Amino acid sequence: VFVIGAGKASSQMAFSLESKIKEVISKGIIITPYKYKKKCEKIEILEASHPLPDENGVNHTNQIISLAEKCKKNDLVIFLLSGGASSLLVKPAKGIELKEKSWVIEKLLNAGSTINELNCVRKHLSEIKGGQLALKIFPAKLITLYISDVIDNKLDVIGSGPTYGDNT
């Protein structure tokens, strides 16, 4: 069992999950905003910037991708997702620099874009969002546990849907 995740509540979620199933967890990596860290024993809690991403987010996301790609058919991955994950779980699409992606997101934030609009753009500027994380985890089994900060709880919008396919 592997635990990965991102978001403002993700380290608290990891702490709670670990208290219930610690003995079966092999490894875990969670990305949470600076100063949101809740220490766990088996799950590594890493910090990055929110609401605009930073290089720590990219580096930590690469660690999650590396772990996800090593998972095998009989493994179980539990993905913990909460608000804020879109800026924490960050891997710009090929040919796009982090500073370019951040510039676009900042302009959209300042223009009053809705979370649906913002995360739609984030998915298309990412190698990890819009269901792409799920593809990296396959063929392992995947369970996503999420806390929604999105009206109507749209799975493709929460955290930009890293484990849920994109329909935009």
C-alpha positions, 0 to 999 in steps of 0.5 A: 500500500502506497499513500500519495497526495496533495492539498491543504488538508492532505497531511492531516488526512495522511496522519489520520489514515496512518493512525488506522492502517500504518502497519500496511503502508509501505511508503507515502509522499504528501505535498502540503503548503508551507506551515500546514505540515502534520508529521507522520511516521511512514508517510513523508510530508513535503511542503511547497507554495500555494496558491502559486506553485514553486520549484519545491512543488515541481521537485516533490511532484517528481518524487510522487511520479517516480513512486507512482510509476514503480507501482505494480499490478498487485499494489494499492495506491491511496491518493489523498486530495484536498483543496490547494492540490492544483498548485502543490501537485505541479508538473508543467507540460512539456515545453512550458516553464514553471514561471510561464505557467505561474504567470498564466495562473496569476493572471487568471486569479487576478481576473476573477476566474472561477475554480472551474475555469482556473483548473480547466486551464491548469489541466491543459498546462500540466503533465499530471492533472486531468487524469494523468496521474492515474495513468502513471499509477496503472496497473496498480489499484487506485483509491482517491479520497478527497475533501472538496472545496469545489461547488457541486464536488466535480471530480475533474475540478477538485485539485484539477482532477489528477486521478479523474479524466478530463472532459474539456 
